[in-house]
Amino acid sequence: MILPFVSLRRLLFGFSVLSFWPIADANGRADTAAGAPPQPAKAGPHTFKRGVNIDNWLSQNEGAMTYAAPWFTEQDVAWIAAQGFDHIRFPIDSRIWLKADGTLDEAKVAPFDEALVWVRKYGLGAILDVHFLHGADFNSGARSDTRVFTDPVLMEQAANTWRTLATRYAKEDDYLRFEVLNEPKAEKNSELNVFNFRMLAAIRESNPTRMVYFPCNKWNTIPNVVDLELPANDPNVAVTVHFYEPLLFTHQKAPWIYPVPDKMPEVPFPGKVPDLTGVPASSEHPLPKPLPTTLSVEKDIDPMFARLAEWVRTKAPGREVLLGEFGVFNRADAQSTINWARAVRKVCERYGFGWTVWGYKSEFPVRHKDGSPAPMLEGLMHD
């Protein structure tokens, strides 16, 4: 049984957030008038070192995953804070948020605004991640869309989207950060640089100092960071990358990659790779050739982050780096999930990178749907 580590400070904090509910004003700030219990204390400035993605809530709402469904509430934010997370990344689908005339659909935006009230209440940071734009869809097959990087009309539409979002949240303090786009797939890395700078210019019209995350190309993968350009005169631009390697382990039996999951044997981490002869794989994510015989931290995790750290040292000294997504599909065994999560967390700590695990109560869980902690939490919070 996995039990979260609880220090005296965590016990006290957890008691406060679960037992007392501060009275909030219309802006979500706690009322400290007589008779109102105190707001949970914040430990200094907002940090973005240990976070969690709230996936399939305000984006990727296929099938039964209803938009803004009530499975995510204030109690979830309280639980997240009590585990030791310091920020939440909210993936949103801007195509849903915008009406035909380009203005915001208030009914669609309202759940995010309410979530920001909860985030402020428990002293957390928040990242507004534009997961999708008109002309930008990271999915494969017929849904794939990369036109925003080469179509001037769509790029200007995207800039107007960010102009609208940035203006709306310009008065929020530095607990809120912006991420210009999730997992871009521009044909050329240079095209993404043009896009990033155009979105930043739109944001800076109303938010001159807010921290903004630039993604790197091809699903935010670390090898593509080498071509990422950053503004020399704007220190409040950070870098975000994603990491799901080795895919054989993290996505084992995921049906969109391995369409006949039951034909795939269990892949441990670390350990020997089983015989995968005859296991079907998607064309976009084929089995590696040659197939590795073993998986290990030393071979499959550490070198990639060392490469990232060297790029930061030589090309982006002093820049903040966030591992904005990493996670394990729920068909992996529990101990291997713990091993992998712990290894990724430790390498991030070694180089001073923040991290935001994917996801929350999803198929890549940090918490099960029944409320119990998933193995991922063990690896993230315990040595």
C-alpha beads as a LAMMPS data file, in Angstrom:
LAMMPS data file: protein, C-alpha beads

383 atoms
382 bonds

1 atom types
1 bond types

-500.0 500.0 xlo xhi
-500.0 500.0 ylo yhi
-500.0 500.0 zlo zhi

Masses

1 110.0

Atoms # bond

1 1 1 0.000 0.000 0.000
2 1 1 1.365 3.416 -0.937
3 1 1 1.194 5.976 1.821
4 1 1 2.136 9.594 1.116
5 1 1 4.964 10.981 3.250
6 1 1 3.529 13.331 5.865
7 1 1 5.704 15.763 7.772
8 1 1 4.446 17.749 10.748
9 1 1 4.164 20.782 8.462
10 1 1 2.172 18.744 5.930
11 1 1 -0.106 17.396 8.641
12 1 1 -0.830 20.896 9.860
13 1 1 -1.319 22.191 6.336
14 1 1 -3.508 19.273 5.316
15 1 1 -5.667 19.765 8.412
16 1 1 -6.137 23.423 7.611
17 1 1 -7.135 22.927 3.991
18 1 1 -9.502 20.063 4.653
19 1 1 -11.110 21.385 7.827
20 1 1 -11.506 25.106 7.249
21 1 1 -12.868 26.873 4.221
22 1 1 -12.009 30.573 3.970
23 1 1 -14.775 32.865 2.786
24 1 1 -13.768 34.279 -0.600
25 1 1 -14.835 37.518 -2.195
26 1 1 -15.851 37.838 -5.834
27 1 1 -12.208 37.759 -6.868
28 1 1 -11.460 34.642 -4.866
29 1 1 -9.407 36.368 -2.147
30 1 1 -10.074 35.110 1.337
31 1 1 -12.092 37.292 3.693
32 1 1 -10.110 37.828 6.873
33 1 1 -12.860 39.663 8.693
34 1 1 -13.874 38.625 12.181
35 1 1 -15.310 35.144 12.228
36 1 1 -13.627 34.021 8.997
37 1 1 -10.930 31.334 9.372
38 1 1 -7.469 32.209 8.047
39 1 1 -6.374 31.342 4.513
40 1 1 -3.829 28.498 4.216
41 1 1 -0.407 30.086 4.540
42 1 1 1.836 30.534 1.513
43 1 1 5.541 29.824 1.913
44 1 1 6.925 32.896 0.183
45 1 1 6.781 33.619 -3.570
46 1 1 5.039 31.247 -5.938
47 1 1 7.239 28.412 -7.115
48 1 1 6.831 26.120 -10.099
49 1 1 8.903 23.126 -9.022
50 1 1 6.356 20.320 -8.472
51 1 1 3.134 20.393 -10.447
52 1 1 0.322 18.313 -11.877
53 1 1 -1.688 18.545 -15.106
54 1 1 -5.484 18.519 -14.916
55 1 1 -5.971 16.588 -18.128
56 1 1 -9.226 15.878 -19.944
57 1 1 -11.078 18.583 -18.036
58 1 1 -10.952 21.689 -20.257
59 1 1 -9.520 19.985 -23.357
60 1 1 -9.410 16.564 -25.023
61 1 1 -13.013 15.933 -24.028
62 1 1 -13.713 12.972 -26.253
63 1 1 -16.418 10.439 -25.481
64 1 1 -17.436 10.371 -21.836
65 1 1 -14.842 13.001 -20.833
66 1 1 -17.296 15.884 -20.629
67 1 1 -16.005 19.447 -20.731
68 1 1 -15.622 20.931 -17.227
69 1 1 -17.215 17.855 -15.640
70 1 1 -17.694 18.049 -11.851
71 1 1 -15.103 15.375 -11.084
72 1 1 -12.635 18.255 -10.553
73 1 1 -13.568 20.516 -7.644
74 1 1 -12.075 22.642 -4.898
75 1 1 -11.475 19.481 -2.870
76 1 1 -9.135 18.268 -5.595
77 1 1 -7.078 21.452 -5.377
78 1 1 -6.918 21.020 -1.597
79 1 1 -5.667 17.440 -2.063
80 1 1 -3.077 18.534 -4.616
81 1 1 -1.736 21.203 -2.268
82 1 1 -1.659 18.773 0.657
83 1 1 0.534 16.307 -1.256
84 1 1 3.256 18.943 -1.713
85 1 1 2.559 20.096 -5.272
86 1 1 3.107 23.818 -5.790
87 1 1 1.360 24.449 -9.117
88 1 1 -1.281 23.173 -11.523
89 1 1 -1.131 23.210 -15.316
90 1 1 -4.537 23.653 -16.960
91 1 1 -4.615 22.480 -20.605
92 1 1 -7.397 24.360 -22.390
93 1 1 -8.819 24.135 -25.898
94 1 1 -9.018 27.697 -27.180
95 1 1 -11.214 26.534 -30.056
96 1 1 -13.889 25.802 -27.468
97 1 1 -13.365 29.068 -25.608
98 1 1 -13.828 31.304 -28.646
99 1 1 -17.110 32.214 -30.261
100 1 1 -17.397 32.698 -34.017
101 1 1 -16.723 36.432 -33.684
102 1 1 -13.471 35.810 -31.783
103 1 1 -14.777 36.862 -28.379
104 1 1 -14.672 34.581 -25.365
105 1 1 -17.576 32.295 -24.566
106 1 1 -18.070 33.168 -20.913
107 1 1 -19.809 29.893 -20.133
108 1 1 -16.773 27.948 -21.375
109 1 1 -14.243 30.146 -19.571
110 1 1 -16.120 30.199 -16.253
111 1 1 -14.812 26.812 -14.974
112 1 1 -11.213 27.975 -15.397
113 1 1 -11.945 31.246 -13.604
114 1 1 -13.459 29.283 -10.733
115 1 1 -10.424 26.998 -10.636
116 1 1 -8.185 30.059 -10.311
117 1 1 -10.147 31.022 -7.195
118 1 1 -9.301 27.629 -5.698
119 1 1 -5.661 27.865 -6.794
120 1 1 -5.266 31.241 -5.087
121 1 1 -7.010 29.977 -1.983
122 1 1 -4.456 27.220 -1.452
123 1 1 -1.416 29.261 -2.414
124 1 1 -0.616 27.399 -5.625
125 1 1 0.643 28.563 -8.994
126 1 1 -1.272 28.031 -12.236
127 1 1 -0.281 27.637 -15.882
128 1 1 -2.764 28.511 -18.609
129 1 1 -1.678 26.089 -21.333
130 1 1 -3.227 26.601 -24.741
131 1 1 -3.398 22.964 -25.753
132 1 1 -5.104 23.647 -29.099
133 1 1 -5.519 26.585 -31.449
134 1 1 -7.311 26.964 -34.743
135 1 1 -4.674 25.567 -37.081
136 1 1 -2.706 23.769 -34.376
137 1 1 -3.551 20.223 -33.288
138 1 1 -0.785 17.863 -32.161
139 1 1 -2.812 14.704 -32.733
140 1 1 -1.943 12.287 -35.522
141 1 1 -3.999 11.219 -38.510
142 1 1 -6.899 13.256 -39.838
143 1 1 -6.973 15.529 -36.781
144 1 1 -3.375 16.680 -37.208
145 1 1 -3.141 20.381 -38.031
146 1 1 0.029 22.451 -38.449
147 1 1 -1.275 25.267 -40.660
148 1 1 -0.844 27.971 -37.995
149 1 1 2.934 27.946 -38.505
150 1 1 2.780 28.831 -42.212
151 1 1 -0.600 30.518 -42.740
152 1 1 -0.363 34.269 -41.932
153 1 1 -4.125 34.536 -41.393
154 1 1 -4.205 31.694 -38.874
155 1 1 -1.104 33.006 -37.123
156 1 1 -2.717 36.403 -36.706
157 1 1 -5.873 34.713 -35.462
158 1 1 -3.744 32.864 -32.900
159 1 1 -2.133 36.153 -31.850
160 1 1 -5.599 37.658 -31.408
161 1 1 -6.546 34.666 -29.259
162 1 1 -3.568 35.281 -26.996
163 1 1 -4.248 39.032 -27.014
164 1 1 -7.760 38.311 -25.743
165 1 1 -6.623 35.813 -23.094
166 1 1 -3.758 37.981 -21.894
167 1 1 -5.980 41.041 -21.555
168 1 1 -8.529 39.090 -19.550
169 1 1 -5.966 37.895 -17.010
170 1 1 -3.635 40.907 -17.001
171 1 1 -4.584 41.893 -13.446
172 1 1 -3.756 38.485 -11.953
173 1 1 -0.515 38.424 -10.024
174 1 1 2.493 36.225 -10.757
175 1 1 0.865 33.007 -9.540
176 1 1 -0.496 32.725 -13.112
177 1 1 1.745 31.907 -16.069
178 1 1 1.045 31.453 -19.776
179 1 1 2.166 28.670 -22.128
180 1 1 1.851 29.699 -25.765
181 1 1 1.127 26.253 -27.252
182 1 1 1.266 22.600 -26.321
183 1 1 3.392 20.189 -28.377
184 1 1 3.806 22.125 -31.641
185 1 1 4.518 20.165 -34.807
186 1 1 5.889 22.752 -37.222
187 1 1 7.612 21.266 -40.257
188 1 1 10.712 23.320 -39.475
189 1 1 12.001 24.359 -36.073
190 1 1 12.550 27.856 -37.408
191 1 1 8.819 28.197 -38.118
192 1 1 8.060 27.646 -34.454
193 1 1 10.446 30.456 -33.480
194 1 1 8.476 32.885 -35.630
195 1 1 5.242 31.679 -34.040
196 1 1 6.550 31.907 -30.453
197 1 1 7.748 35.487 -30.893
198 1 1 4.462 36.538 -32.517
199 1 1 2.448 35.138 -29.591
200 1 1 4.794 36.767 -27.096
201 1 1 4.341 40.155 -28.748
202 1 1 0.555 39.847 -28.408
203 1 1 0.858 38.857 -24.749
204 1 1 3.298 41.642 -23.901
205 1 1 0.813 44.310 -25.025
206 1 1 -1.050 43.792 -21.737
207 1 1 1.302 41.622 -19.659
208 1 1 4.788 43.135 -19.889
209 1 1 6.393 40.986 -17.185
210 1 1 4.309 37.815 -16.808
211 1 1 6.261 34.568 -17.125
212 1 1 5.593 32.940 -20.491
213 1 1 6.675 29.443 -21.509
214 1 1 8.075 28.814 -24.979
215 1 1 7.720 25.218 -26.233
216 1 1 10.232 23.510 -28.474
217 1 1 9.176 21.721 -31.635
218 1 1 7.955 18.191 -32.417
219 1 1 5.827 17.543 -29.356
220 1 1 8.129 19.553 -27.050
221 1 1 10.816 16.901 -27.354
222 1 1 14.205 17.669 -25.834
223 1 1 16.353 17.100 -28.983
224 1 1 14.557 19.995 -30.697
225 1 1 15.490 22.494 -27.990
226 1 1 18.776 23.118 -29.818
227 1 1 16.992 25.356 -32.346
228 1 1 14.764 27.178 -29.860
229 1 1 15.280 30.949 -29.892
230 1 1 14.616 33.125 -26.842
231 1 1 14.299 36.924 -26.618
232 1 1 17.550 38.382 -25.311
233 1 1 15.843 41.384 -23.738
234 1 1 12.997 39.539 -21.985
235 1 1 14.063 37.495 -18.940
236 1 1 10.485 36.432 -18.213
237 1 1 10.401 33.816 -20.938
238 1 1 10.987 30.251 -19.763
239 1 1 11.409 26.955 -21.624
240 1 1 9.119 23.948 -21.440
241 1 1 9.852 20.406 -22.669
242 1 1 8.080 17.048 -22.448
243 1 1 9.532 13.607 -21.770
244 1 1 7.960 10.165 -22.199
245 1 1 11.008 8.046 -22.959
246 1 1 11.365 5.178 -23.383
247 1 1 7.973 5.067 -25.075
248 1 1 8.075 1.269 -24.963
249 1 1 7.682 1.570 -21.218
250 1 1 5.655 4.733 -20.599
251 1 1 3.031 3.999 -23.258
252 1 1 2.964 0.226 -23.117
253 1 1 -0.446 -1.127 -24.136
254 1 1 -1.762 2.377 -24.916
255 1 1 -4.227 1.566 -27.717
256 1 1 -3.459 4.648 -29.836
257 1 1 0.154 3.445 -30.123
258 1 1 -0.205 -0.323 -29.744
259 1 1 -3.633 -1.013 -31.293
260 1 1 -3.825 -4.583 -29.979
261 1 1 -2.779 -3.975 -26.349
262 1 1 -3.246 -7.540 -25.136
263 1 1 -0.625 -8.756 -27.601
264 1 1 2.004 -6.665 -25.849
265 1 1 3.805 -8.292 -22.912
266 1 1 4.603 -6.279 -19.793
267 1 1 7.658 -4.049 -20.148
268 1 1 9.478 -3.439 -16.830
269 1 1 11.601 -0.446 -15.869
270 1 1 14.446 -0.864 -15.411
271 1 1 14.890 -4.304 -16.869
272 1 1 14.982 -6.586 -19.853
273 1 1 12.791 -5.801 -22.847
274 1 1 10.557 -8.806 -23.601
275 1 1 10.119 -10.334 -27.040
276 1 1 7.871 -7.913 -28.948
277 1 1 7.779 -9.890 -32.191
278 1 1 4.371 -9.529 -33.789
279 1 1 3.244 -6.607 -31.583
280 1 1 1.431 -4.115 -33.875
281 1 1 2.389 -0.443 -33.482
282 1 1 1.099 2.782 -35.013
283 1 1 2.829 4.205 -38.062
284 1 1 3.602 7.457 -36.236
285 1 1 5.173 5.642 -33.286
286 1 1 6.657 2.396 -34.651
287 1 1 8.700 0.032 -32.534
288 1 1 12.313 1.213 -32.375
289 1 1 14.846 -0.430 -34.669
290 1 1 16.922 -2.052 -33.470
291 1 1 14.801 -2.972 -30.473
292 1 1 16.704 -2.346 -27.213
293 1 1 17.450 -5.375 -25.076
294 1 1 17.272 -3.502 -21.765
295 1 1 15.863 -0.269 -20.346
296 1 1 17.696 1.716 -17.668
297 1 1 17.974 5.111 -16.022
298 1 1 21.586 5.448 -17.162
299 1 1 20.765 4.781 -20.813
300 1 1 17.218 6.015 -21.300
301 1 1 16.770 8.994 -18.946
302 1 1 19.971 10.617 -17.692
303 1 1 21.652 11.354 -21.069
304 1 1 18.650 13.255 -22.437
305 1 1 18.490 15.557 -19.427
306 1 1 22.256 16.047 -19.441
307 1 1 21.872 17.197 -23.045
308 1 1 19.148 19.648 -22.011
309 1 1 21.227 20.961 -19.112
310 1 1 24.193 21.558 -21.409
311 1 1 22.004 23.528 -23.815
312 1 1 20.744 25.669 -20.929
313 1 1 24.295 26.234 -19.702
314 1 1 25.593 27.360 -23.083
315 1 1 22.566 28.880 -24.825
316 1 1 20.097 29.900 -22.109
317 1 1 21.972 30.530 -18.850
318 1 1 19.684 31.601 -16.051
319 1 1 16.511 30.621 -17.898
320 1 1 13.889 28.668 -16.031
321 1 1 13.142 25.212 -17.460
322 1 1 9.960 23.252 -16.837
323 1 1 9.372 19.616 -17.692
324 1 1 5.750 20.348 -18.515
325 1 1 4.647 16.756 -19.123
326 1 1 5.899 13.292 -18.214
327 1 1 3.954 10.250 -17.137
328 1 1 3.193 6.552 -17.408
329 1 1 0.112 4.868 -18.887
330 1 1 -1.791 2.883 -16.296
331 1 1 -1.040 -0.552 -17.778
332 1 1 2.564 -0.519 -16.505
333 1 1 3.269 -2.360 -13.262
334 1 1 3.267 -0.286 -10.073
335 1 1 6.905 -0.728 -9.055
336 1 1 8.208 0.097 -12.526
337 1 1 6.050 3.233 -12.565
338 1 1 7.526 4.261 -9.216
339 1 1 11.058 3.570 -10.458
340 1 1 10.630 5.639 -13.614
341 1 1 8.891 8.556 -11.899
342 1 1 11.533 8.695 -9.177
343 1 1 14.344 8.688 -11.741
344 1 1 12.811 11.539 -13.761
345 1 1 12.073 13.562 -10.651
346 1 1 15.625 13.135 -9.353
347 1 1 17.267 14.151 -12.621
348 1 1 15.096 17.274 -12.713
349 1 1 16.142 18.101 -9.167
350 1 1 19.788 17.528 -10.075
351 1 1 19.668 20.197 -12.777
352 1 1 17.194 22.546 -11.109
353 1 1 14.340 21.928 -13.541
354 1 1 10.739 22.193 -12.391
355 1 1 8.270 19.476 -13.365
356 1 1 4.544 18.997 -13.967
357 1 1 3.378 15.399 -14.096
358 1 1 0.790 14.188 -16.623
359 1 1 -1.869 13.706 -15.386
360 1 1 -4.263 13.704 -12.460
361 1 1 -7.185 11.231 -12.465
362 1 1 -6.668 10.018 -16.015
363 1 1 -5.118 7.017 -17.748
364 1 1 -1.780 8.501 -16.639
365 1 1 -2.806 8.900 -13.004
366 1 1 -1.198 10.477 -10.003
367 1 1 -4.475 9.819 -8.185
368 1 1 -7.032 7.119 -8.899
369 1 1 -10.644 7.967 -9.668
370 1 1 -11.652 6.610 -6.245
371 1 1 -9.407 9.229 -4.615
372 1 1 -6.578 6.907 -3.592
373 1 1 -2.971 7.738 -4.544
374 1 1 -1.591 6.073 -7.682
375 1 1 1.944 4.600 -7.839
376 1 1 3.168 7.712 -9.672
377 1 1 2.724 9.764 -6.502
378 1 1 5.053 7.450 -4.618
379 1 1 7.829 7.984 -7.133
380 1 1 7.325 11.734 -7.216
381 1 1 7.248 12.415 -3.504
382 1 1 9.330 9.651 -1.876
383 1 1 12.929 8.490 -2.123

Bonds

1 1 1 2
2 1 2 3
3 1 3 4
4 1 4 5
5 1 5 6
6 1 6 7
7 1 7 8
8 1 8 9
9 1 9 10
10 1 10 11
11 1 11 12
12 1 12 13
13 1 13 14
14 1 14 15
15 1 15 16
16 1 16 17
17 1 17 18
18 1 18 19
19 1 19 20
20 1 20 21
21 1 21 22
22 1 22 23
23 1 23 24
24 1 24 25
25 1 25 26
26 1 26 27
27 1 27 28
28 1 28 29
29 1 29 30
30 1 30 31
31 1 31 32
32 1 32 33
33 1 33 34
34 1 34 35
35 1 35 36
36 1 36 37
37 1 37 38
38 1 38 39
39 1 39 40
40 1 40 41
41 1 41 42
42 1 42 43
43 1 43 44
44 1 44 45
45 1 45 46
46 1 46 47
47 1 47 48
48 1 48 49
49 1 49 50
50 1 50 51
51 1 51 52
52 1 52 53
53 1 53 54
54 1 54 55
55 1 55 56
56 1 56 57
57 1 57 58
58 1 58 59
59 1 59 60
60 1 60 61
61 1 61 62
62 1 62 63
63 1 63 64
64 1 64 65
65 1 65 66
66 1 66 67
67 1 67 68
68 1 68 69
69 1 69 70
70 1 70 71
71 1 71 72
72 1 72 73
73 1 73 74
74 1 74 75
75 1 75 76
76 1 76 77
77 1 77 78
78 1 78 79
79 1 79 80
80 1 80 81
81 1 81 82
82 1 82 83
83 1 83 84
84 1 84 85
85 1 85 86
86 1 86 87
87 1 87 88
88 1 88 89
89 1 89 90
90 1 90 91
91 1 91 92
92 1 92 93
93 1 93 94
94 1 94 95
95 1 95 96
96 1 96 97
97 1 97 98
98 1 98 99
99 1 99 100
100 1 100 101
101 1 101 102
102 1 102 103
103 1 103 104
104 1 104 105
105 1 105 106
106 1 106 107
107 1 107 108
108 1 108 109
109 1 109 110
110 1 110 111
111 1 111 112
112 1 112 113
113 1 113 114
114 1 114 115
115 1 115 116
116 1 116 117
117 1 117 118
118 1 118 119
119 1 119 120
120 1 120 121
121 1 121 122
122 1 122 123
123 1 123 124
124 1 124 125
125 1 125 126
126 1 126 127
127 1 127 128
128 1 128 129
129 1 129 130
130 1 130 131
131 1 131 132
132 1 132 133
133 1 133 134
134 1 134 135
135 1 135 136
136 1 136 137
137 1 137 138
138 1 138 139
139 1 139 140
140 1 140 141
141 1 141 142
142 1 142 143
143 1 143 144
144 1 144 145
145 1 145 146
146 1 146 147
147 1 147 148
148 1 148 149
149 1 149 150
150 1 150 151
151 1 151 152
152 1 152 153
153 1 153 154
154 1 154 155
155 1 155 156
156 1 156 157
157 1 157 158
158 1 158 159
159 1 159 160
160 1 160 161
161 1 161 162
162 1 162 163
163 1 163 164
164 1 164 165
165 1 165 166
166 1 166 167
167 1 167 168
168 1 168 169
169 1 169 170
170 1 170 171
171 1 171 172
172 1 172 173
173 1 173 174
174 1 174 175
175 1 175 176
176 1 176 177
177 1 177 178
178 1 178 179
179 1 179 180
180 1 180 181
181 1 181 182
182 1 182 183
183 1 183 184
184 1 184 185
185 1 185 186
186 1 186 187
187 1 187 188
188 1 188 189
189 1 189 190
190 1 190 191
191 1 191 192
192 1 192 193
193 1 193 194
194 1 194 195
195 1 195 196
196 1 196 197
197 1 197 198
198 1 198 199
199 1 199 200
200 1 200 201
201 1 201 202
202 1 202 203
203 1 203 204
204 1 204 205
205 1 205 206
206 1 206 207
207 1 207 208
208 1 208 209
209 1 209 210
210 1 210 211
211 1 211 212
212 1 212 213
213 1 213 214
214 1 214 215
215 1 215 216
216 1 216 217
217 1 217 218
218 1 218 219
219 1 219 220
220 1 220 221
221 1 221 222
222 1 222 223
223 1 223 224
224 1 224 225
225 1 225 226
226 1 226 227
227 1 227 228
228 1 228 229
229 1 229 230
230 1 230 231
231 1 231 232
232 1 232 233
233 1 233 234
234 1 234 235
235 1 235 236
236 1 236 237
237 1 237 238
238 1 238 239
239 1 239 240
240 1 240 241
241 1 241 242
242 1 242 243
243 1 243 244
244 1 244 245
245 1 245 246
246 1 246 247
247 1 247 248
248 1 248 249
249 1 249 250
250 1 250 251
251 1 251 252
252 1 252 253
253 1 253 254
254 1 254 255
255 1 255 256
256 1 256 257
257 1 257 258
258 1 258 259
259 1 259 260
260 1 260 261
261 1 261 262
262 1 262 263
263 1 263 264
264 1 264 265
265 1 265 266
266 1 266 267
267 1 267 268
268 1 268 269
269 1 269 270
270 1 270 271
271 1 271 272
272 1 272 273
273 1 273 274
274 1 274 275
275 1 275 276
276 1 276 277
277 1 277 278
278 1 278 279
279 1 279 280
280 1 280 281
281 1 281 282
282 1 282 283
283 1 283 284
284 1 284 285
285 1 285 286
286 1 286 287
287 1 287 288
288 1 288 289
289 1 289 290
290 1 290 291
291 1 291 292
292 1 292 293
293 1 293 294
294 1 294 295
295 1 295 296
296 1 296 297
297 1 297 298
298 1 298 299
299 1 299 300
300 1 300 301
301 1 301 302
302 1 302 303
303 1 303 304
304 1 304 305
305 1 305 306
306 1 306 307
307 1 307 308
308 1 308 309
309 1 309 310
310 1 310 311
311 1 311 312
312 1 312 313
313 1 313 314
314 1 314 315
315 1 315 316
316 1 316 317
317 1 317 318
318 1 318 319
319 1 319 320
320 1 320 321
321 1 321 322
322 1 322 323
323 1 323 324
324 1 324 325
325 1 325 326
326 1 326 327
327 1 327 328
328 1 328 329
329 1 329 330
330 1 330 331
331 1 331 332
332 1 332 333
333 1 333 334
334 1 334 335
335 1 335 336
336 1 336 337
337 1 337 338
338 1 338 339
339 1 339 340
340 1 340 341
341 1 341 342
342 1 342 343
343 1 343 344
344 1 344 345
345 1 345 346
346 1 346 347
347 1 347 348
348 1 348 349
349 1 349 350
350 1 350 351
351 1 351 352
352 1 352 353
353 1 353 354
354 1 354 355
355 1 355 356
356 1 356 357
357 1 357 358
358 1 358 359
359 1 359 360
360 1 360 361
361 1 361 362
362 1 362 363
363 1 363 364
364 1 364 365
365 1 365 366
366 1 366 367
367 1 367 368
368 1 368 369
369 1 369 370
370 1 370 371
371 1 371 372
372 1 372 373
373 1 373 374
374 1 374 375
375 1 375 376
376 1 376 377
377 1 377 378
378 1 378 379
379 1 379 380
380 1 380 381
381 1 381 382
382 1 382 383
